[in-house]
Amino acid sequence: MLVGLTYDLRADYLAMGYGEEETAEFDRPDTIDAIERELLALGHRTERIGHVRRLAERLAAGARWDLVFNIAEGMRGFGREAQVPALLDAFEIPYTFCDPLCAAVTLHKAVAKRVLRDVGIPTPDFAVVERAEDAAKVDLPFPLFVKPVAEGTAKGIHAESKVRDPGAFAAECAKVIEACRQPALVETFLPGREVTVGITGTGDKAVAIGTLEVILLPAAEADSYTYKNKEHCEDLCEYVLAKGRFADQAERLALEAWRALGCRDGGRIDLRADAKGDLSVLEANPLPGLHPEHSDLPILCAKVGIPYRELVRRIVASAVERIR
C-alpha cells in the first residue's frame, strides 16, 4: 500500500513562535522517522504529507493514498484532532485511529466523561468552569484537581493543579482559563495508583496489551503525572507493569471505555484509583504518542515484549480490517 503520513512537527510550531508547552503534543522528527521506517519494513510505500493545511493542499492537487497513518493533533479548537479525519472522510481516503466524532468527543474531557457516566463506567465526579467567577458555584468536596478541558500530554497540569481550599481553587481555575484559552475541568481528586492501559484493535476485536503504572520518583512533582513529570519522565518517573486483580480491573474498564467512546486501532485509556483502590477512568487517548522510547504506549509494549514494528503492524492491520 501507499501510506501517507500526517503529523504536526513540534519544531515547525516553535519556529512560528509558539511556546514549549503549547507544542507539547506535537511530534519530533525521530518519531516520524521511526514510524516510516517500520512501515517500509512491513512492505509499504510511504509519502510524508505533514499537517492539515498541507493535507488540504495535496488533496486539492489530486494526491491520493491507499491509507493515511494519521497522528496530527491540530492547533486550535475542540475539533482540532478531528480536522484531518474529516478531510480524509470527505475524500473517501481511509486512515488509522479515530474518526471525527471520536476525536472531538475524547478531546473534550467533560463530554467524554458524560458518555462514560451514561453507560455506567466510573469516572471522577466533575464540573466545568467556563468563567473564573463560576468557580464559586462548584459544589464538590476538596481536594479537587483542575486541568484544561481539552488538552493532552498533561498540558496545563502542574504541581498547583491539586487544590485544597476555595482560594487556591479559584486561582487555579482562572489560571487555566487564561493560559489555555478554554474552560477548566474540575474533578474530585483520587489519591490512589495511576495507570494507563494500552489497547490495540477496534470494537469487539480490541484487546488490552497491558497495564502500565506510573510511579513518581522523589524528585517529581507530587500527586499527578504533570506536564513536567511527563516531559522529563526518564528522570522523574518509573514505569512498572501492574498485575493481578488490579490490572484485570483496569483492563476491563479500559476496554469498556474504549468501545463506548468509539476508539479504533490503537491507543490508551488512563485510570486512577480512589482511597479504597477502586478504579475510575480519567480520559481516553485515541491518538497515542508513538515515540519509540518516550511515549507511554511504546514503553508499555516494550515491557510486555511487543516490538515497535509489531505495534505499527497491529495499528495498520486494524485499520485495513475496518476498511475491508
DOFIBA-820766 format. One record per residue (C-alpha): residue number from 0; residue in one letter; x negated, y negated, z. Coordinates in nm, 2 decimals, padded with zeros to 4 digits. Layout:
BEGIN
+-----+---------+--------+--------+--------+
| num | residuo |   east |  north |     up |
+-----+---------+--------+--------+--------+
| NUM |       A |      X |      Y |      Z |
...
+-----+---------+--------+--------+--------+
***
This chain:
BEGIN
+-----+---------+--------+--------+--------+
| num | residuo |   east |  north |     up |
+-----+---------+--------+--------+--------+
|   0 |       M |  00.00 |  00.00 |  00.00 |
|   1 |       L | -00.09 | -00.36 | -00.04 |
|   2 |       V | -00.07 | -00.51 |  00.31 |
|   3 |       G | -00.06 | -00.88 |  00.36 |
|   4 |       L | -00.18 | -01.03 |  00.69 |
|   5 |       T |  00.00 | -01.32 |  00.85 |
|   6 |       Y | -00.15 | -01.48 |  01.16 |
|   7 |       D | -00.24 | -01.80 |  01.33 |
|   8 |       L | -00.61 | -01.87 |  01.39 |
|   9 |       R | -00.69 | -02.05 |  01.71 |
|  10 |       A | -00.99 | -02.22 |  01.56 |
|  11 |       D | -00.77 | -02.38 |  01.29 |
|  12 |       Y | -00.54 | -02.54 |  01.55 |
|  13 |       L | -00.83 | -02.65 |  01.77 |
|  14 |       A | -00.98 | -02.83 |  01.47 |
|  15 |       M | -00.65 | -03.01 |  01.43 |
|  16 |       G | -00.68 | -03.15 |  01.79 |
|  17 |       Y | -00.47 | -02.91 |  01.98 |
|  18 |       G | -00.59 | -02.80 |  02.33 |
|  19 |       E | -00.72 | -02.47 |  02.46 |
|  20 |       E | -00.41 | -02.37 |  02.64 |
|  21 |       E | -00.18 | -02.49 |  02.36 |
|  22 |       T | -00.35 | -02.25 |  02.13 |
|  23 |       A | -00.39 | -01.96 |  02.38 |
|  24 |       E | -00.16 | -01.72 |  02.19 |
|  25 |       F | -00.34 | -01.76 |  01.86 |
|  26 |       D | -00.59 | -01.52 |  01.73 |
|  27 |       R | -00.97 | -01.52 |  01.70 |
|  28 |       P | -01.13 | -01.42 |  01.36 |
|  29 |       D | -01.26 | -01.10 |  01.50 |
|  30 |       T | -00.90 | -00.98 |  01.58 |
|  31 |       I | -00.81 | -01.03 |  01.21 |
|  32 |       D | -01.13 | -00.86 |  01.11 |
|  33 |       A | -01.06 | -00.56 |  01.33 |
|  34 |       I | -00.70 | -00.52 |  01.20 |
|  35 |       E | -00.81 | -00.55 |  00.84 |
|  36 |       R | -01.10 | -00.31 |  00.89 |
|  37 |       E | -00.86 | -00.04 |  01.03 |
|  38 |       L | -00.60 | -00.09 |  00.75 |
|  39 |       L | -00.87 | -00.05 |  00.49 |
|  40 |       A | -01.00 |  00.26 |  00.67 |
|  41 |       L | -00.64 |  00.40 |  00.66 |
|  42 |       G | -00.64 |  00.37 |  00.28 |
|  43 |       H | -00.45 |  00.05 |  00.23 |
|  44 |       R | -00.54 | -00.26 |  00.03 |
|  45 |       T | -00.53 | -00.59 |  00.22 |
|  46 |       E | -00.48 | -00.95 |  00.15 |
|  47 |       R | -00.51 | -01.23 |  00.40 |
|  48 |       I | -00.22 | -01.48 |  00.40 |
|  49 |       G | -00.25 | -01.69 |  00.72 |
|  50 |       H |  00.02 | -01.89 |  00.89 |
|  51 |       V |  00.38 | -01.96 |  00.80 |
|  52 |       R |  00.31 | -02.26 |  00.57 |
|  53 |       R |  00.06 | -02.06 |  00.37 |
|  54 |       L |  00.30 | -01.77 |  00.35 |
|  55 |       A |  00.56 | -02.01 |  00.21 |
|  56 |       E |  00.32 | -02.14 | -00.05 |
|  57 |       R |  00.22 | -01.79 | -00.15 |
|  58 |       L |  00.59 | -01.67 | -00.18 |
|  59 |       A |  00.68 | -01.98 | -00.38 |
|  60 |       A |  00.39 | -01.90 | -00.62 |
|  61 |       G |  00.52 | -01.55 | -00.67 |
|  62 |       A |  00.30 | -01.34 | -00.44 |
|  63 |       R |  00.44 | -01.02 | -00.31 |
|  64 |       W |  00.32 | -00.73 | -00.08 |
|  65 |       D |  00.43 | -00.38 |  00.00 |
|  66 |       L |  00.42 | -00.46 |  00.37 |
|  67 |       V |  00.31 | -00.76 |  00.58 |
|  68 |       F |  00.13 | -00.70 |  00.90 |
|  69 |       N |  00.26 | -00.99 |  01.09 |
|  70 |       I |  00.11 | -01.13 |  01.41 |
|  71 |       A |  00.19 | -01.50 |  01.35 |
|  72 |       E |  00.32 | -01.68 |  01.66 |
|  73 |       G |  00.41 | -02.02 |  01.52 |
|  74 |       M |  00.36 | -02.35 |  01.69 |
|  75 |       R |  00.68 | -02.52 |  01.78 |
|  76 |       G |  01.04 | -02.44 |  01.89 |
|  77 |       F |  01.22 | -02.14 |  02.03 |
|  78 |       G |  01.23 | -01.98 |  01.69 |
|  79 |       R |  00.86 | -02.01 |  01.62 |
|  80 |       E |  00.79 | -01.64 |  01.63 |
|  81 |       A |  01.09 | -01.58 |  01.40 |
|  82 |       Q |  00.97 | -01.81 |  01.12 |
|  83 |       V |  00.75 | -01.55 |  00.94 |
|  84 |       P |  01.01 | -01.27 |  00.97 |
|  85 |       A |  01.29 | -01.49 |  00.85 |
|  86 |       L |  01.09 | -01.59 |  00.54 |
|  87 |       L |  01.00 | -01.24 |  00.46 |
|  88 |       D |  01.36 | -01.12 |  00.51 |
|  89 |       A |  01.47 | -01.39 |  00.26 |
|  90 |       F |  01.23 | -01.25 |  00.00 |
|  91 |       E |  01.31 | -00.88 |  00.10 |
|  92 |       I |  00.95 | -00.81 |  00.19 |
|  93 |       P |  00.91 | -00.56 |  00.48 |
|  94 |       Y |  00.69 | -00.63 |  00.78 |
|  95 |       T |  00.57 | -00.50 |  01.11 |
|  96 |       F |  00.71 | -00.58 |  01.45 |
|  97 |       C |  01.02 | -00.78 |  01.55 |
|  98 |       D |  01.29 | -00.92 |  01.33 |
|  99 |       P |  01.40 | -01.28 |  01.37 |
| 100 |       L |  01.67 | -01.20 |  01.62 |
| 101 |       C |  01.44 | -01.00 |  01.85 |
| 102 |       A |  01.16 | -01.26 |  01.81 |
| 103 |       A |  01.39 | -01.55 |  01.92 |
| 104 |       V |  01.56 | -01.37 |  02.20 |
| 105 |       T |  01.24 | -01.23 |  02.36 |
| 106 |       L |  01.05 | -01.56 |  02.33 |
| 107 |       H |  01.32 | -01.74 |  02.53 |
| 108 |       K |  01.28 | -01.55 |  02.85 |
| 109 |       A |  01.61 | -01.66 |  03.00 |
| 110 |       V |  01.81 | -01.54 |  02.70 |
| 111 |       A |  01.61 | -01.21 |  02.72 |
| 112 |       K |  01.69 | -01.17 |  03.09 |
| 113 |       R |  02.06 | -01.23 |  03.02 |
| 114 |       V |  02.06 | -00.94 |  02.77 |
| 115 |       L |  01.87 | -00.72 |  03.02 |
| 116 |       R |  02.11 | -00.81 |  03.30 |
| 117 |       D |  02.41 | -00.75 |  03.08 |
| 118 |       V |  02.30 | -00.39 |  03.01 |
| 119 |       G |  02.21 | -00.32 |  03.37 |
| 120 |       I |  01.83 | -00.34 |  03.36 |
| 121 |       P |  01.69 | -00.50 |  03.67 |
| 122 |       T |  01.52 | -00.84 |  03.63 |
| 123 |       P |  01.45 | -01.10 |  03.89 |
| 124 |       D |  01.72 | -01.35 |  03.98 |
| 125 |       F |  01.66 | -01.67 |  03.79 |
| 126 |       A |  01.77 | -02.02 |  03.69 |
| 127 |       V |  01.67 | -02.25 |  03.41 |
| 128 |       V |  01.58 | -02.61 |  03.49 |
| 129 |       E |  01.61 | -02.83 |  03.18 |
| 130 |       R |  01.55 | -03.17 |  03.35 |
| 131 |       A |  01.33 | -03.24 |  03.65 |
| 132 |       E |  01.62 | -03.38 |  03.85 |
| 133 |       D |  01.81 | -03.05 |  03.81 |
| 134 |       A |  01.57 | -02.87 |  04.03 |
| 135 |       A |  01.77 | -02.97 |  04.34 |
| 136 |       K |  02.07 | -02.77 |  04.20 |
| 137 |       V |  01.88 | -02.44 |  04.21 |
| 138 |       D |  02.01 | -02.21 |  04.48 |
| 139 |       L |  01.75 | -01.93 |  04.51 |
| 140 |       P |  01.55 | -01.82 |  04.81 |
| 141 |       F |  01.18 | -01.91 |  04.84 |
| 142 |       P |  00.92 | -01.82 |  04.74 |
| 143 |       L |  01.00 | -01.90 |  04.38 |
| 144 |       F |  00.80 | -01.87 |  04.06 |
| 145 |       V |  00.81 | -02.14 |  03.80 |
| 146 |       K |  00.69 | -02.10 |  03.44 |
| 147 |       P |  00.78 | -02.22 |  03.09 |
| 148 |       V |  01.09 | -02.06 |  02.95 |
| 149 |       A |  00.94 | -01.98 |  02.61 |
| 150 |       E |  00.57 | -01.92 |  02.61 |
| 151 |       G |  00.33 | -01.62 |  02.61 |
| 152 |       T | -00.02 | -01.54 |  02.71 |
| 153 |       A |  00.06 | -01.69 |  03.06 |
| 154 |       K |  00.06 | -02.04 |  02.91 |
| 155 |       G |  00.18 | -02.28 |  03.18 |
| 156 |       I |  00.13 | -02.03 |  03.46 |
| 157 |       H | -00.13 | -02.13 |  03.72 |
| 158 |       A | -00.21 | -02.10 |  04.09 |
| 159 |       E |  00.06 | -02.36 |  04.17 |
| 160 |       S |  00.34 | -02.16 |  03.99 |
| 161 |       K |  00.43 | -01.98 |  04.31 |
| 162 |       V |  00.61 | -02.24 |  04.53 |
| 163 |       R |  00.73 | -02.21 |  04.89 |
| 164 |       D |  00.92 | -02.53 |  04.96 |
| 165 |       P |  01.16 | -02.77 |  04.78 |
| 166 |       G |  00.89 | -03.04 |  04.73 |
| 167 |       A |  00.64 | -02.81 |  04.56 |
| 168 |       F |  00.93 | -02.66 |  04.36 |
| 169 |       A |  01.05 | -02.99 |  04.22 |
| 170 |       A |  00.69 | -03.10 |  04.14 |
| 171 |       E |  00.61 | -02.78 |  03.95 |
| 172 |       C |  00.94 | -02.79 |  03.75 |
| 173 |       A |  00.86 | -03.15 |  03.65 |
| 174 |       K |  00.50 | -03.05 |  03.55 |
| 175 |       V |  00.62 | -02.76 |  03.33 |
| 176 |       I |  00.89 | -02.96 |  03.16 |
| 177 |       E |  00.65 | -03.25 |  03.08 |
| 178 |       A |  00.34 | -03.04 |  02.99 |
| 179 |       C |  00.51 | -02.77 |  02.79 |
| 180 |       R |  00.79 | -02.98 |  02.65 |
| 181 |       Q |  01.05 | -02.72 |  02.73 |
| 182 |       P |  01.27 | -02.61 |  03.03 |
| 183 |       A |  01.13 | -02.43 |  03.33 |
| 184 |       L |  01.23 | -02.08 |  03.41 |
| 185 |       V |  01.26 | -02.02 |  03.78 |
| 186 |       E |  01.25 | -01.67 |  03.92 |
| 187 |       T |  01.26 | -01.51 |  04.27 |
| 188 |       F |  00.90 | -01.42 |  04.34 |
| 189 |       L |  00.83 | -01.04 |  04.35 |
| 190 |       P |  00.53 | -00.96 |  04.57 |
| 191 |       G |  00.46 | -00.61 |  04.46 |
| 192 |       R |  00.25 | -00.44 |  04.19 |
| 193 |       E |  00.24 | -00.59 |  03.84 |
| 194 |       V |  00.22 | -00.36 |  03.54 |
| 195 |       T |  00.26 | -00.36 |  03.16 |
| 196 |       V |  00.39 | -00.06 |  02.97 |
| 197 |       G |  00.26 | -00.01 |  02.62 |
| 198 |       I |  00.51 |  00.12 |  02.36 |
| 199 |       T |  00.49 |  00.24 |  02.00 |
| 200 |       G |  00.78 |  00.32 |  01.77 |
| 201 |       T |  01.13 |  00.19 |  01.72 |
| 202 |       G |  01.47 |  00.28 |  01.87 |
| 203 |       D |  01.51 |  00.64 |  01.98 |
| 204 |       K |  01.17 |  00.72 |  01.84 |
| 205 |       A |  00.99 |  00.47 |  02.07 |
| 206 |       V |  00.76 |  00.62 |  02.32 |
| 207 |       A |  00.57 |  00.48 |  02.62 |
| 208 |       I |  00.20 |  00.54 |  02.59 |
| 209 |       G |  00.11 |  00.45 |  02.94 |
| 210 |       T |  00.14 |  00.20 |  03.23 |
| 211 |       L | -00.14 | -00.04 |  03.29 |
| 212 |       E | -00.16 | -00.20 |  03.63 |
| 213 |       V | -00.33 | -00.55 |  03.67 |
| 214 |       I | -00.54 | -00.57 |  03.98 |
| 215 |       L | -00.65 | -00.92 |  04.07 |
| 216 |       L | -01.01 | -00.94 |  04.20 |
| 217 |       P | -01.11 | -01.17 |  04.49 |
| 218 |       A | -01.23 | -01.45 |  04.26 |
| 219 |       A | -00.90 | -01.46 |  04.07 |
| 220 |       E | -00.61 | -01.69 |  04.13 |
| 221 |       A | -00.38 | -01.52 |  04.37 |
| 222 |       D | -00.03 | -01.37 |  04.33 |
| 223 |       S |  00.00 | -01.37 |  03.95 |
| 224 |       Y | -00.15 | -01.28 |  03.61 |
| 225 |       T | -00.21 | -01.65 |  03.55 |
| 226 |       Y | -00.35 | -01.82 |  03.24 |
| 227 |       K | -00.69 | -01.84 |  03.40 |
| 228 |       N | -00.68 | -01.48 |  03.51 |
| 229 |       K | -00.58 | -01.37 |  03.16 |
| 230 |       E | -00.83 | -01.58 |  02.97 |
| 231 |       H | -01.12 | -01.46 |  03.20 |
| 232 |       C | -00.98 | -01.11 |  03.26 |
| 233 |       E | -01.32 | -00.94 |  03.22 |
| 234 |       D | -01.44 | -01.12 |  03.54 |
| 235 |       L | -01.12 | -01.17 |  03.73 |
| 236 |       C | -00.91 | -00.86 |  03.67 |
| 237 |       E | -00.93 | -00.49 |  03.69 |
| 238 |       Y | -00.71 | -00.27 |  03.48 |
| 239 |       V | -00.61 |  00.08 |  03.61 |
| 240 |       L | -00.36 |  00.34 |  03.48 |
| 241 |       A | -00.07 |  00.37 |  03.71 |
| 242 |       K |  00.05 |  00.73 |  03.76 |
| 243 |       G |  00.32 |  00.94 |  03.93 |
| 244 |       R |  00.67 |  00.83 |  04.01 |
| 245 |       F |  00.59 |  00.46 |  04.00 |
| 246 |       A |  00.46 |  00.49 |  03.64 |
| 247 |       D |  00.76 |  00.71 |  03.54 |
| 248 |       Q |  01.00 |  00.45 |  03.67 |
| 249 |       A |  00.81 |  00.17 |  03.49 |
| 250 |       E |  00.81 |  00.36 |  03.16 |
| 251 |       R |  01.18 |  00.45 |  03.18 |
| 252 |       L |  01.28 |  00.09 |  03.25 |
| 253 |       A |  01.04 | -00.04 |  02.98 |
| 254 |       L |  01.19 |  00.19 |  02.71 |
| 255 |       E |  01.54 |  00.08 |  02.81 |
| 256 |       A |  01.44 | -00.28 |  02.78 |
| 257 |       W |  01.25 | -00.22 |  02.45 |
| 258 |       R |  01.56 | -00.07 |  02.29 |
| 259 |       A |  01.81 | -00.32 |  02.44 |
| 260 |       L |  01.61 | -00.61 |  02.30 |
| 261 |       G |  01.56 | -00.45 |  01.96 |
| 262 |       C |  01.18 | -00.44 |  01.97 |
| 263 |       R |  01.00 | -00.25 |  01.70 |
| 264 |       D |  00.68 | -00.07 |  01.60 |
| 265 |       G |  00.46 | -00.16 |  01.90 |
| 266 |       G |  00.42 | -00.39 |  02.20 |
| 267 |       R |  00.45 | -00.42 |  02.57 |
| 268 |       I |  00.71 | -00.47 |  02.85 |
| 269 |       D |  00.59 | -00.64 |  03.17 |
| 270 |       L |  00.73 | -00.54 |  03.50 |
| 271 |       R |  00.67 | -00.62 |  03.87 |
| 272 |       A |  00.78 | -00.46 |  04.19 |
| 273 |       D |  00.95 | -00.61 |  04.49 |
| 274 |       A |  00.85 | -00.57 |  04.86 |
| 275 |       K |  01.02 | -00.22 |  04.86 |
| 276 |       G |  00.84 | -00.11 |  04.55 |
| 277 |       D |  01.14 | -00.12 |  04.32 |
| 278 |       L |  01.05 | -00.25 |  03.97 |
| 279 |       S |  01.21 | -00.52 |  03.76 |
| 280 |       V |  01.14 | -00.62 |  03.40 |
| 281 |       L |  00.98 | -00.96 |  03.37 |
| 282 |       E |  00.96 | -01.00 |  03.00 |
| 283 |       A |  00.90 | -00.83 |  02.66 |
| 284 |       N |  00.60 | -00.87 |  02.43 |
| 285 |       P |  00.72 | -00.77 |  02.08 |
| 286 |       L |  00.42 | -00.94 |  01.91 |
| 287 |       P |  00.14 | -00.79 |  02.12 |
| 288 |       G | -00.21 | -00.93 |  02.13 |
| 289 |       L | -00.43 | -00.70 |  01.93 |
| 290 |       H | -00.79 | -00.80 |  02.00 |
| 291 |       P | -00.96 | -00.46 |  02.04 |
| 292 |       E | -01.13 | -00.54 |  02.37 |
| 293 |       H | -00.95 | -00.84 |  02.52 |
| 294 |       S | -00.58 | -00.77 |  02.47 |
| 295 |       D | -00.37 | -00.56 |  02.71 |
| 296 |       L | -00.22 | -00.31 |  02.46 |
| 297 |       P | -00.56 | -00.21 |  02.31 |
| 298 |       I | -00.71 | -00.20 |  02.66 |
| 299 |       L | -00.43 |  00.04 |  02.77 |
| 300 |       C | -00.47 |  00.25 |  02.45 |
| 301 |       A | -00.84 |  00.29 |  02.53 |
| 302 |       K | -00.77 |  00.41 |  02.88 |
| 303 |       V | -00.53 |  00.68 |  02.76 |
| 304 |       G | -00.76 |  00.79 |  02.47 |
| 305 |       I | -00.58 |  00.63 |  02.18 |
| 306 |       P | -00.84 |  00.48 |  01.94 |
| 307 |       Y | -00.77 |  00.13 |  01.80 |
| 308 |       R | -00.74 |  00.28 |  01.45 |
| 309 |       E | -00.47 |  00.51 |  01.57 |
| 310 |       L | -00.28 |  00.22 |  01.73 |
| 311 |       V | -00.28 |  00.04 |  01.40 |
| 312 |       R | -00.17 |  00.35 |  01.22 |
| 313 |       R |  00.12 |  00.41 |  01.45 |
| 314 |       I |  00.24 |  00.05 |  01.41 |
| 315 |       V |  00.23 |  00.08 |  01.03 |
| 316 |       A |  00.39 |  00.42 |  01.03 |
| 317 |       S |  00.68 |  00.30 |  01.24 |
| 318 |       A |  00.74 |  00.01 |  01.00 |
| 319 |       V |  00.72 |  00.24 |  00.70 |
| 320 |       E |  00.96 |  00.48 |  00.86 |
| 321 |       R |  01.21 |  00.20 |  00.92 |
| 322 |       I |  01.18 |  00.08 |  00.56 |
| 323 |       R |  01.25 |  00.42 |  00.42 |
+-----+---------+--------+--------+--------+
***
